[in-house]
Amino acid sequence: MDVDHYNVLGLPSGEEGANLTQKEITKAYREKARDLHPDKRKDDPNAHENFIKLKSSYEILVDEKARKLFDDLLRVKREQQRRFAQQDSKRRKMMSDLEDRERASFAPDPAMKAKEEEERIARKLKEEIARIRAMQANKGASMGTGSGQEKVGREGNSGVGGHVGVDKERVLKVSWEKIGEGYTAEKLRELFSRFGEVEDIVVNSSKKKGSALVVMATKHAVDAATGSVSGNLDNPLLVVPLKPS
């Protein structure tokens, strides 16, 4: 485990972090997002990378299943550190000798079991993170058929809604928190036009979270938009390609 997602958001980790509410996590994320937004750190070459890491940590902590696995992984780490802290150098030598004898006699190795448990939880956490990423990328497939959609731009049989005749490599999946004014189709067209021609936009008017599909004229424009940070400082857009490369 290389990243403590609580610390990324400026939150306490360990048992205290596990007791934080989702509201507290979201509040910390918004404060951190305003501080780390690349538009406010134009001289920092790592600004975009740090902002994406912040987004990733937030997505994990607000996903109930992924957060539970991450908390379990932290707990295993804490228990290991606690055991080692209680052992002085002499006791560690005695334990090492004992564990060598146990391994020699095919007895269970407590340290190895703890390591296996840590690795098992880490694998599960990676699976959950992959699930979150896939869910974000695939949500766009169901947006086109919803009743609460706003469509602007190109019309015809090859519209975004059904993904018929549209090269999915030219489609962006955009999402944002439902706070403040949000984003209209016109606003999204204005934001993404700086990366290239925008052919079509479908906005999902769900009450829980704002999202949209943006069809660019070229895949190059999709790549440029994916590698940038767009939107308002207090409510930035999460931009991912509909079809991950």
C-alpha positions in Angstrom: 0.0 0.0 0.0 1.8 3.2 -1.2 -1.0 5.7 -0.7 -3.0 6.6 2.4 -6.2 8.0 0.8 -7.2 9.8 4.0 -3.9 11.7 4.1 -4.3 12.7 0.5 -7.5 14.5 1.5 -5.8 16.0 4.5 -7.8 13.8 6.9 -6.7 11.7 9.9 -6.1 8.0 9.1 -6.3 4.8 11.1 -9.3 4.3 13.5 -10.1 8.0 13.5 -10.3 8.0 9.7 -12.6 4.9 9.6 -15.1 6.8 11.8 -15.4 9.8 9.5 -18.7 10.4 7.8 -19.1 10.7 4.0 -20.1 14.4 4.6 -16.8 15.1 6.4 -14.9 13.4 3.6 -16.7 15.4 0.9 -16.1 18.6 2.7 -12.4 17.9 3.0 -12.2 16.9 -0.7 -13.8 20.2 -1.8 -11.5 22.3 0.3 -8.4 20.4 -1.0 -9.7 20.6 -4.6 -9.9 24.3 -4.4 -6.3 24.5 -3.0 -4.8 22.0 -5.5 -6.6 23.0 -8.7 -4.1 23.4 -11.5 -5.5 26.8 -12.4 -4.2 28.1 -9.0 -0.8 26.3 -9.4 0.3 27.2 -12.8 4.0 27.1 -11.8 3.7 23.6 -10.4 4.6 20.9 -13.0 3.0 18.3 -10.8 -0.3 20.2 -10.3 -2.4 18.1 -12.7 -1.0 14.8 -11.4 -1.7 15.8 -7.8 -5.2 16.9 -8.6 -6.0 13.6 -10.3 -4.6 11.7 -7.3 -6.9 13.7 -5.1 -9.9 12.8 -7.3 -8.9 9.1 -7.2 -8.6 9.0 -3.4 -11.9 10.8 -3.0 -13.7 8.2 -5.3 -12.3 5.4 -3.2 -13.4 6.8 0.1 -16.9 7.6 -0.9 -17.4 4.1 -2.3 -18.6 2.1 0.6 -17.1 -1.3 -0.5 -13.8 0.1 -1.5 -13.5 2.2 1.6 -14.2 -0.9 3.8 -11.4 -2.8 2.1 -9.0 0.1 2.5 -9.8 0.5 6.2 -9.2 -3.3 6.6 -5.8 -2.9 4.9 -4.9 -0.1 7.3 -6.0 -2.1 10.3 -3.7 -5.1 9.3 -0.8 -2.6 8.9 -1.5 -1.1 12.3 -1.6 -4.5 13.9 1.7 -5.5 12.4 3.3 -2.3 13.5 1.9 -2.7 17.0 3.4 -6.2 17.3 6.8 -5.1 16.1 6.8 -2.1 18.5 6.2 -4.4 21.5 9.2 -6.6 20.7 12.6 -5.5 21.8 15.7 -6.8 20.0 16.1 -9.8 22.2 12.5 -10.8 21.9 12.6 -10.3 18.1 15.6 -12.7 18.0 13.7 -15.3 20.1 10.6 -14.9 17.9 12.7 -15.3 14.8 14.2 -18.5 16.1 10.8 -19.8 17.1 9.3 -19.0 13.7 12.2 -20.7 12.0 11.5 -23.9 14.0 7.8 -23.6 13.3 8.5 -23.3 9.6 10.8 -26.3 9.8 8.1 -28.4 11.4 5.4 -27.2 9.0 3.7 -25.2 11.7 1.7 -22.1 10.7 3.8 -19.0 10.5 1.9 -16.0 12.1 3.9 -13.4 10.3 3.3 -15.2 7.0 -0.4 -15.5 7.6 -0.6 -11.7 8.4 1.3 -11.0 5.2 -1.0 -13.2 3.2 -4.0 -11.4 4.7 -2.5 -8.0 3.8 -1.9 -9.1 0.2 -5.5 -10.6 0.0 -7.1 -7.4 1.1 -4.8 -5.3 -1.2 -5.9 -7.5 -4.1 -9.5 -6.9 -3.3 -9.0 -3.2 -2.9 -7.4 -3.1 -6.4 -10.4 -5.0 -7.8 -12.8 -2.4 -6.2 -10.7 0.5 -7.6 -10.9 -1.1 -11.1 -14.7 -1.6 -10.6 -15.1 2.1 -9.8 -13.1 3.1 -12.9 -15.1 0.8 -15.1 -18.4 2.0 -13.6 -17.4 5.6 -14.3 -16.5 4.8 -17.9 -19.5 2.7 -18.7 -22.2 4.9 -17.1 -22.4 6.7 -20.4 -23.8 3.7 -22.1 -27.1 4.1 -20.3 -27.3 7.8 -20.4 -28.5 8.1 -24.0 -31.8 6.2 -23.3 -32.8 8.1 -20.2 -35.9 10.3 -20.1 -34.2 13.3 -18.4 -31.6 14.2 -21.0 -30.7 17.4 -22.8 -29.3 17.0 -26.3 -27.7 19.7 -28.4 -25.5 19.7 -31.5 -25.6 17.2 -34.3 -28.9 15.4 -34.9 -29.7 12.3 -36.9 -29.6 8.5 -36.8 -26.0 8.5 -35.5 -26.8 10.5 -32.3 -24.9 10.0 -29.1 -27.9 8.6 -27.3 -27.8 5.2 -28.9 -24.1 5.2 -29.8 -25.1 4.2 -33.3 -22.4 5.1 -35.9 -20.4 7.2 -33.4 -16.8 6.3 -32.8 -16.7 5.8 -29.1 -13.0 6.8 -29.1 -14.2 10.3 -29.8 -16.6 10.4 -26.9 -15.8 11.8 -23.4 -17.7 10.9 -20.2 -17.9 14.0 -18.0 -19.2 14.1 -14.4 -19.5 16.6 -11.6 -21.1 17.1 -8.2 -24.6 18.5 -8.1 -23.8 21.7 -6.3 -24.2 25.3 -7.3 -25.2 26.1 -10.8 -23.8 22.9 -12.3 -23.1 22.7 -16.0 -25.5 23.1 -19.0 -24.9 21.7 -22.5 -24.0 25.2 -23.6 -21.5 25.6 -20.8 -19.9 22.2 -21.6 -19.7 23.1 -25.3 -17.9 26.3 -24.4 -15.4 24.5 -22.1 -14.5 21.7 -24.5 -14.4 23.8 -27.7 -10.9 24.9 -26.6 -9.7 21.3 -27.3 -11.3 21.0 -30.7 -14.6 20.9 -32.5 -17.5 19.6 -30.4 -20.0 17.6 -32.5 -22.6 16.6 -29.9 -23.5 16.8 -26.2 -25.9 14.8 -24.1 -26.5 16.0 -20.5 -28.1 13.6 -18.0 -30.3 15.6 -15.6 -30.1 13.1 -12.7 -30.6 14.6 -9.3 -27.8 12.7 -7.6 -24.8 13.6 -9.8 -24.3 15.6 -13.0 -22.9 13.8 -16.0 -22.8 14.1 -19.8 -21.4 12.6 -23.0 -19.4 14.9 -25.2 -18.6 13.9 -28.8 -15.5 15.5 -30.1 -14.6 15.7 -33.8 -11.2 13.9 -33.4 -9.6 11.5 -31.0 -6.8 14.0 -30.6 -9.3 16.4 -29.0 -10.4 13.6 -26.7 -6.8 13.0 -25.6 -6.2 16.7 -25.0 -9.4 17.1 -22.9 -8.6 13.9 -20.9 -5.2 15.2 -19.9 -6.5 18.5 -18.6 -8.6 19.9 -15.7 -11.7 21.8 -16.7 -14.6 23.5 -15.0 -15.1 25.8 -12.0 -12.6 25.7 -9.1 -15.3 24.8 -6.5 -16.8 22.1 -8.7 -14.2 20.7 -11.2 -15.2 18.2 -13.9 -14.1 14.6 -13.9 -13.3 13.8 -17.5 -12.6 10.3 -18.8 -12.8 8.7 -22.3 -15.9 6.6 -22.9 -13.7 3.9 -24.4 -10.5 3.7 -22.3 -7.4 3.2 -24.5 
